[in-house]
Amino acid sequence: ENGSGRNVLKPMDSEQLREHGHRMVDFIADYYKTIEDFPVLSQVQPGYLHKLLPDSAPDHPETLDQVLDDVRAKIFPGVTHWQSPSFFAYYPANSSVAGFLGEMLSAGLNIIGFSWIASPAATELEMIVLDWLAKLLNLPEQFLSKGNGGGVIQGTASEAILVVLIAARDKVLRSVGKDALEKLVVYSSDQTHSALQKACQIAGIYPANCRVLETDASTNYALRPDLFEEAVSKDLEAGLIPFFLCANVGTTSSTAVDPLAALGKIANSNEIWFHVDAAYAGSACICPEYRQYIDGVETAASFSMNAHKWLLTNFDCSLLWVKDQDSLTEALSTNPEFLKNKASQANLVVDYKDWQIPLGRRFRSLKLWMVLRLYGTENLKSYIRNHIKLAKDFEQLVSQDPNFEIVTPRIFSLVCFRLVPTNNDEKKCNEQNRKLLDAVNSSGKLFISHTALSGKIVLRCAIGAPLTEEKHVKEAWKVIQDEASFVLLK
């Protein structure tokens, strides 16, 4: 009864937490039990929620029942179900029981671990689990925390790129002088995530100095070392300062893998900071048979991958390793009076606030620690292998249908495919693939996304949701084939 004040929620009360927490866990467990009953891609129109919710916040408390009823009736229709077994769009964003429990514990402790003293366990556990993962990926020793390197959890790969770009920028400017900013040049392929462009905008790199090097089908959209070398030579001749290269292991569009060793050699001989972005595919490299795709990582200054994509760790948990932590801290550290403490002053500890953009940070290492412990590395490898097997099966189904073609070779668990053009009419073919995409997604039975490669509209089927099984992949293909027959009739 709200009137008598008996059921009013206190800010934090352990008995109320027990009661409501149990109900929330039941609610979420029921959601997972019935997740296949929802349309995967939300089918609402823009502004739908404004019509359903009041204009202002309530003056007096409402009950959890009222809120959960509204979640079911009003929020769920506007949710795209990323954890659905039929979610094949973008890249996966894994949730798991272990990841959820870690997230819950982190929310419960609710510490803000900006410096060691603010919660010593948070800093030390992060160092330990990033070392564990570095060893699992067989990263070079310089990336481990015992030397001058180490790992840190960022929110996303976009933040990781921004952090190392700023570190690289400041390192160069310290030696050539602050006013040389307009001469700094950044290199990447045209397949690199737009996060790099955003990082350049934030870091003040001149747009005219961002070299986006073209890729094509001849290298399966990987960056050609000769093109990179040529661009660097040109810029040096023009009196510019090449200082940053971002290479990819598993590009966003098609999982292209850049030749790290060859690129790293050129970067190192020109004192260019070499960053390797393996946001999606890095997870697969814990399997010895896929480790080859990061061969050459020993030439890199930094390496990042997202445990929240394909390693059963709830968002957000992006892992970044650097060989030289000083370059990060020299660019990003602040030392205001209110944060001064003996351990930091004596240089005995790592203060992760100096390895990232914000000051505040959550206790994210808990969930990664729980995932590694509650599943074990052998199970994580099997989990990845299973998705890759399902992707091979899907690829097989596509290649057996004469109406379809595989556009670029499958490496991990992403399949890039499209309807084939009739009479070499590429323009019409692109229209048909767009129509097919819309038809498939508005069926609500699955969700796929698209990209453009060499001007071709390509459909992407990214397999990697925790609940996806063979039957979901076969059903997805059946829906795609059925919708394709309508599109082709038109």
C-alpha positions in Angstrom: 0.0 0.0 0.0 1.6 3.3 -1.0 -0.9 5.2 1.2 0.4 3.6 4.4 4.0 3.9 3.2 4.5 0.2 3.8 5.6 -0.7 0.3 7.5 2.4 -0.5 10.9 1.6 -1.9 13.8 2.8 0.2 17.0 3.9 -1.7 18.8 0.7 -0.6 17.4 -1.9 1.7 18.7 -5.4 1.7 15.3 -7.1 2.3 13.6 -5.0 -0.4 16.5 -5.8 -2.7 16.1 -9.5 -2.0 12.4 -9.5 -2.8 12.5 -7.2 -5.9 15.8 -8.6 -7.1 14.3 -12.2 -7.2 11.4 -10.9 -9.1 13.6 -9.1 -11.6 15.7 -12.2 -12.2 12.5 -14.2 -12.8 11.3 -11.5 -15.2 14.5 -11.6 -17.2 14.7 -15.4 -17.1 11.1 -15.6 -18.4 12.2 -13.2 -21.2 15.0 -15.5 -22.3 12.6 -18.5 -22.1 10.2 -16.7 -24.5 12.7 -14.6 -26.6 11.8 -16.5 -29.8 8.2 -15.4 -29.6 9.1 -11.7 -30.3 9.8 -10.2 -33.7 13.6 -10.0 -33.8 13.7 -6.5 -35.3 11.3 -4.0 -33.6 8.6 -3.1 -36.0 7.4 0.2 -34.3 7.3 3.6 -35.9 9.4 6.6 -34.8 7.9 8.4 -31.8 5.7 5.4 -30.8 6.7 5.6 -27.1 5.7 9.3 -26.8 2.1 8.2 -27.4 2.2 5.6 -24.7 4.0 7.3 -21.8 3.0 10.3 -19.7 4.5 13.8 -20.2 6.1 14.0 -16.8 7.5 11.8 -14.0 5.1 10.6 -11.3 4.9 12.6 -8.1 4.4 9.5 -5.9 5.8 6.0 -6.1 4.3 3.3 -8.3 4.7 -0.4 -7.8 7.2 -2.7 -9.5 4.2 -4.6 -10.9 3.0 -1.5 -12.7 6.5 -0.8 -14.1 7.0 -4.4 -15.3 3.5 -4.4 -16.9 4.6 -1.3 -18.8 7.9 -3.0 -19.8 5.9 -5.9 -21.3 3.2 -3.8 -23.0 5.1 -0.6 -24.0 8.9 -1.2 -23.9 9.2 -4.7 -25.4 7.5 -3.7 -28.7 10.2 -1.2 -29.2 13.1 -3.5 -28.4 15.2 -5.2 -31.0 16.1 -8.5 -29.5 19.9 -8.7 -29.7 20.0 -12.0 -27.7 17.5 -13.7 -30.0 18.9 -16.9 -31.6 17.7 -15.4 -34.9 19.7 -12.2 -34.6 22.2 -12.2 -37.4 22.8 -8.5 -38.0 25.9 -6.3 -37.4 28.1 -8.4 -35.1 26.9 -10.4 -32.1 26.7 -8.8 -28.7 27.0 -11.7 -26.3 25.1 -12.1 -23.0 25.6 -15.0 -20.7 24.6 -16.2 -17.3 28.2 -15.6 -16.1 28.4 -12.2 -17.7 25.0 -11.3 -16.2 26.0 -12.3 -12.8 29.3 -10.3 -13.0 27.3 -7.3 -14.2 24.9 -7.8 -11.2 27.7 -8.0 -8.7 29.3 -4.9 -10.3 26.0 -3.0 -10.0 25.6 -4.2 -6.4 29.1 -3.0 -5.3 28.7 0.1 -7.4 32.2 1.3 -6.9 33.8 4.0 -9.1 37.3 2.6 -9.6 39.2 5.6 -11.1 42.4 5.0 -9.1 43.8 2.1 -7.1 42.9 3.6 -3.8 39.3 4.0 -4.9 39.0 0.1 -4.8 42.3 -1.8 -5.0 40.6 -5.0 -6.0 39.1 -3.4 -9.1 42.4 -2.2 -10.5 44.3 -5.4 -9.6 41.6 -7.8 -10.9 41.6 -5.9 -14.2 45.3 -6.2 -14.6 45.1 -9.9 -13.8 42.3 -10.9 -16.1 43.8 -8.8 -19.0 47.0 -10.8 -18.5 45.0 -14.0 -18.5 43.4 -13.0 -21.8 46.7 -11.8 -23.3 48.1 -15.2 -22.6 45.1 -16.9 -24.0 45.6 -14.9 -27.2 49.3 -15.6 -27.1 50.1 -11.9 -27.3 53.8 -10.9 -27.0 55.1 -10.5 -23.5 55.4 -6.7 -23.9 51.6 -6.5 -23.6 51.6 -8.0 -20.1 51.4 -5.9 -17.0 54.7 -7.1 -15.5 56.8 -4.9 -17.8 55.9 -1.4 -19.1 52.9 -2.7 -21.0 49.5 -3.8 -19.9 45.8 -4.1 -20.6 42.8 -2.0 -19.7 39.0 -2.3 -20.2 37.4 0.4 -22.3 33.8 0.9 -23.0 34.0 0.2 -26.8 36.6 -0.3 -29.5 35.9 3.3 -30.5 37.2 4.5 -27.1 40.2 2.2 -27.5 41.1 3.8 -30.8 40.6 7.3 -29.5 42.8 6.7 -26.5 45.7 5.3 -28.5 45.4 7.9 -31.2 45.7 10.7 -28.5 48.6 8.8 -27.0 50.3 8.6 -30.4 49.6 12.2 -31.2 51.0 13.6 -27.9 54.1 11.3 -28.2 54.9 12.8 -31.6 54.1 16.4 -30.5 56.4 16.1 -27.5 59.3 15.6 -29.9 58.4 17.9 -32.8 56.6 20.6 -31.0 52.9 21.4 -30.4 52.4 23.5 -33.5 53.1 20.6 -35.7 49.5 19.3 -35.3 48.6 20.3 -38.8 51.3 18.0 -40.2 50.2 14.8 -38.5 48.9 12.1 -40.9 46.7 9.0 -40.1 46.4 5.9 -42.3 43.8 3.2 -42.6 42.0 1.2 -45.2 38.6 2.2 -46.5 37.2 -0.8 -44.5 38.3 0.6 -41.2 35.5 1.3 -38.7 34.1 4.9 -38.7 35.4 5.1 -35.1 38.8 6.1 -36.5 37.3 9.1 -38.4 35.5 10.2 -35.2 38.6 9.8 -33.2 40.5 12.0 -35.7 37.7 14.7 -35.4 38.0 14.6 -31.6 41.8 14.6 -31.6 42.1 17.6 -33.9 43.7 15.7 -36.8 43.2 17.7 -40.0 40.6 16.0 -42.2 42.9 16.5 -45.2 45.6 14.4 -43.4 43.4 11.3 -43.0 44.6 8.8 -45.6 41.9 6.3 -46.3 43.5 3.8 -48.6 41.4 1.9 -51.1 40.9 -1.9 -51.0 39.2 -4.2 -53.4 38.2 -7.8 -54.1 41.7 -8.8 -55.3 42.9 -8.9 -51.6 39.5 -9.7 -50.2 39.4 -6.0 -49.0 42.6 -6.2 -46.9 45.0 -3.2 -46.9 47.9 -3.6 -49.4 51.3 -2.8 -47.8 52.7 -1.3 -51.0 49.8 1.2 -51.0 50.6 2.1 -47.4 54.3 2.5 -48.1 53.7 4.6 -51.1 51.4 7.0 -49.2 53.9 7.3 -46.3 56.7 8.2 -48.8 54.6 10.8 -50.5 53.7 12.4 -47.2 57.3 12.4 -46.0 58.3 14.1 -49.2 55.6 16.7 -48.7 57.1 17.5 -45.3 54.2 15.9 -43.4 54.5 13.6 -40.3 53.1 10.1 -40.7 52.3 9.0 -37.1 49.4 6.5 -36.9 48.2 3.4 -38.7 45.1 1.5 -37.8 44.9 -2.1 -39.2 42.0 -4.5 -38.9 41.6 -8.1 -38.0 38.0 -8.8 -39.1 36.7 -5.6 -40.7 33.1 -4.5 -39.9 31.9 -5.0 -43.5 33.3 -8.4 -44.4 35.8 -9.6 -41.7 38.8 -8.7 -43.9 42.2 -9.3 -42.3 45.0 -6.9 -42.9 48.6 -8.3 -43.3 49.9 -7.2 -39.9 53.5 -8.3 -40.2 54.1 -6.5 -43.5 52.3 -3.3 -42.4 53.9 -3.3 -39.0 57.4 -3.5 -40.5 56.7 -0.4 -42.6 55.1 1.4 -39.6 58.0 0.6 -37.3 60.7 1.7 -39.7 58.9 5.1 -40.0 58.2 5.4 -36.3 54.4 5.3 -36.9 52.2 4.1 -34.0 50.6 0.8 -35.2 47.2 -0.1 -33.7 45.5 -3.4 -34.5 41.7 -3.4 -34.2 40.4 -6.9 -33.8 37.1 -5.9 -32.2 35.0 -8.8 -33.5 37.5 -11.5 -34.7 39.9 -11.2 -31.7 37.7 -13.6 -29.8 38.3 -16.3 -32.4 42.0 -16.0 -31.9 41.8 -17.8 -28.5 41.5 -20.9 -30.7 45.0 -22.0 -31.8 43.8 -22.7 -35.3 42.7 -19.0 -35.7 45.6 -17.4 -33.9 47.4 -17.1 -37.3 45.1 -14.1 -38.1 46.9 -11.9 -35.5 50.4 -13.1 -36.6 52.4 -9.9 -36.7 50.8 -8.4 -33.7 54.3 -8.3 -32.1 55.0 -5.3 -34.5 52.0 -3.4 -33.0 52.1 -0.7 -30.3 48.5 -1.5 -29.3 45.9 -4.2 -29.8 42.2 -4.2 -29.0 39.3 -6.7 -29.1 35.7 -6.7 -27.7 34.9 -9.4 -25.2 31.3 -8.1 -25.4 30.9 -9.2 -29.0 31.7 -12.9 -29.1 33.2 -13.9 -25.8 30.0 -14.2 -23.6 30.7 -11.0 -21.7 27.8 -8.6 -21.4 28.3 -5.1 -22.9 30.4 -3.1 -22.3 33.8 -4.7 -22.1 36.4 -3.7 -24.8 39.9 -4.9 -24.1 42.9 -2.8 -25.0 46.6 -3.7 -24.6 49.5 -1.4 -25.0 53.3 -2.0 -25.0 54.1 1.3 -23.4 51.7 2.5 -20.7 53.7 5.7 -20.2 52.5 7.0 -23.6 48.9 6.6 -22.4 49.4 8.2 -19.0 51.6 11.1 -20.4 48.7 12.0 -22.7 45.8 11.4 -20.4 46.8 11.8 -16.8 45.7 14.6 -14.4 46.6 15.0 -10.8 44.2 17.3 -9.0 44.6 17.7 -5.3 41.4 15.8 -4.3 42.7 12.6 -6.0 46.2 12.7 -4.5 47.1 9.7 -2.3 50.3 8.0 -1.0 50.1 4.9 -3.3 49.7 7.0 -6.4 52.4 9.6 -5.4 54.9 6.8 -4.7 54.2 5.3 -8.2 53.4 1.9 -6.6 50.1 1.4 -8.5 48.3 1.7 -11.7 45.5 4.4 -11.8 43.3 3.5 -14.7 41.8 7.0 -14.9 45.0 7.8 -16.8 44.4 5.1 -19.4 41.0 6.3 -20.6 38.9 9.4 -21.5 36.5 9.7 -18.5 37.6 9.8 -14.8 34.9 7.3 -13.5 34.9 3.6 -14.4 32.9 0.6 -13.5 34.1 -2.6 -12.0 34.0 -4.4 -15.4 36.7 -6.9 -14.7 34.3 -8.8 -12.5 32.2 -10.0 -15.4 35.2 -11.0 -17.5 36.7 -12.9 -14.5 33.4 -14.7 -14.0 33.1 -15.6 -17.7 36.7 -17.1 -17.7 36.1 -19.0 -14.5 32.5 -20.2 -14.9 33.0 -21.4 -18.5 36.8 -22.2 -18.6 38.8 -21.6 -21.7 38.1 -24.9 -23.4 34.4 -24.3 -23.4 34.9 -20.8 -24.7 36.9 -22.2 -27.6 34.2 -24.8 -28.4 31.6 -22.0 -28.3 33.5 -20.0 -30.9 34.1 -23.1 -33.1 30.4 -24.0 -33.0 29.4 -20.6 -34.4 32.1 -20.9 -37.1 30.7 -24.4 -38.0 27.2 -22.9 -38.3 28.5 -20.2 -40.6 30.1 -22.8 -42.8 26.8 -24.6 -43.0 25.0 -21.4 -43.9 27.7 -20.6 -46.5 27.1 -24.1 -48.0 23.3 -23.5 -48.2 23.9 -20.1 -50.0 26.4 -21.5 -52.5 24.0 -24.3 -53.5 21.3 -21.9 -54.6 21.9 -20.5 -58.1 20.0 -17.3 -57.3 22.7 -16.4 -54.7 26.4 -15.9 -54.5 29.0 -15.6 -51.8 30.6 -12.2 -52.2 33.9 -12.5 -50.3 35.4 -15.6 -48.7 34.1 -16.5 -45.2 36.9 -16.5 -42.6 35.1 -16.5 -39.2 31.3 -16.6 -38.6 30.2 -13.9 -41.0 28.8 -14.8 -44.4 28.6 -12.0 -47.0 26.2 -13.0 -49.8 23.7 -11.5 -52.3 21.2 -12.2 -55.0 23.1 -12.5 -58.3 22.5 -9.9 -61.0 20.4 -11.0 -64.0 21.9 -9.8 -67.4 24.8 -8.1 -65.5 22.4 -5.4 -64.3 24.2 -4.3 -61.2 21.9 -1.4 -60.5 18.8 -3.6 -60.5 20.6 -6.2 -58.5 21.4 -3.7 -55.7 17.7 -2.7 -55.7 16.6 -6.4 -55.4 19.1 -7.0 -52.5 17.7 -3.9 -50.7 14.2 -5.2 -51.2 15.1 -8.6 -50.0 16.8 -7.1 -46.8 13.6 -5.2 -46.0 11.3 -8.1 -46.7 13.4 -10.5 -44.5 13.6 -8.0 -41.6 10.0 -6.9 -41.7 9.0 -10.6 -41.4 10.2 -10.3 -37.8 11.5 -13.9 -38.1 15.2 -12.8 -38.2 17.4 -9.7 -38.5 20.2 -9.3 -40.9 22.1 -6.2 -42.0 23.9 -5.1 -45.1 27.1 -3.4 -46.3 28.5 -2.1 -49.6 31.6 -3.7 -51.2 32.9 -2.2 -54.5 29.5 -0.6 -55.0 27.6 -3.9 -54.5 24.9 -4.1 -51.9 25.8 -7.2 -49.8 23.8 -9.0 -47.2 25.6 -10.0 -44.0 24.6 -13.0 -41.9 26.7 -12.8 -38.7 26.3 -15.9 -36.6 27.2 -15.6 -32.9 24.3 -15.2 -30.6 24.6 -17.4 -27.5 21.3 -19.2 -28.2 21.7 -19.8 -31.9 21.5 -23.4 -33.0 21.6 -25.2 -36.4 17.8 -25.1 -36.6 17.8 -21.3 -36.4 20.3 -21.0 -39.2 18.3 -23.4 -41.4 15.1 -21.5 -40.7 16.7 -18.2 -41.4 17.9 -19.5 -44.8 14.4 -20.8 -45.6 12.9 -17.3 -44.8 15.6 -15.7 -47.0 14.8 -18.1 -49.9 11.1 -17.6 -49.6 11.3 -13.8 -49.6 13.8 -14.0 -52.5 11.3 -15.8 -54.6 8.8 -12.9 -54.2 11.5 -10.3 -54.9 12.6 -12.2 -58.1 9.1 -12.4 -59.4 8.6 -8.6 -59.4 
